């Protein structure tokens, strides 16, 4: 089983892209899962934003996170709840 993780830093939050891939001896895909999590700075909680089981989709999810095309607007309540009190 191969597990990869990529962290994309932002000003107030970070995206974590995880990819899990398992193949049999003949190279056929047994399991593939790519997930994007949002983590607010100062918090240890991670919130699932997007998930895909299409092989190779982790690169596309990572590109979306870097370009800012993931809609974080629906997660505004999450950001408010997890923000550290100043």
Secondary structure, 3 states (H helix, E strand, C coil): CEEEEEEEECCCEEEEEEEEEEECCCCCEEEEEEEEEEEECCCCCCEEEEEECCCCHHHHHHHHHHHCCCCCHHHHHHHHHHCCCC
